[in-house]
């Protein structure tokens, strides 16, 4: 174990679908890992592997030199960082906090400023890659903040991801994630529409994916999530309600810039309809079912059988 690994005590807050894997990679790399989650049961596997439990973010912050968060919504981020029992009021000067939640650029800048006022470095470092990327440590990590803090965090990022970059100052990571989510919004709707067309045309979706997945249409949304659509697998790798949150942030930022992003608005509308029909807890690939309700009659089944 290197001296750098020995020196850092890592806190990890938020042990959902992705956070559990991310924290697990850090623990496996030899770091001392302290964890907190609103549901302790989610930490059981990590605790069995040697992680240390804390009952509050404040307790964790007091003993850790670096704290990573992967929580749900901007209001969760604000509470974890800036609340009385949060990280910034309770962490010692010289610490580093890294928010890997997809959140608001303005909140990232506010956390950076308040942390700096207490001698704490802060990075916003949202990720892309879903449950697969988290499990395989192949996440794309988009970082905003100061270079010195980025270089300190880089060894941690490298055990969680593959595509890692410092994009600018505080908030730049969140803005980059919005670019990512806008791309995904249009792409996932396009995949759902295309495969619905194929199913209603009587095609074998497995064969279709095998052909077009190796061409210009190929990519994660088609090759991974398209396959799940064809198999009727709508279990969450990334929850619809979290994607709606992300698209809402992107739409708000775009409006503030005076941008008219019709593709994003279409995706936001369609996912909103799907959520209203009970799809909030599905994976984003579940949007396929919204399109399968269309057409003459029931159409062929969504499992790829023509």
Secondary structure, DSSP 4 states (H G I P E B T S, - for coil): --HHHHH-EEEEE--STTHHHHHHHHHHTT-EEEEE-SSGGGGHHHHHTT-EE-SSHHHHHHH-SEEEE--SSHHHHHHHHHSTTSHHHHSPTT-EEEE-S---HHHHHHHHHHHHTTT-EEEE--EESHHHHHHHT-EEEEEES-HHHHHHHHHHHHHHEEEEEEEESTTHHHHHHHHHHHHHHHHHHHHHHHHHHHHHTT--HHHHHHHHTTSTT-SHIIIIIIHHHHHT----SSBHHHHHHHHHHHHHHHHHTT---HHHHHHHHHHHHHIIIIITTSBGGGHHHHHHT-SSSS-S-TTS--
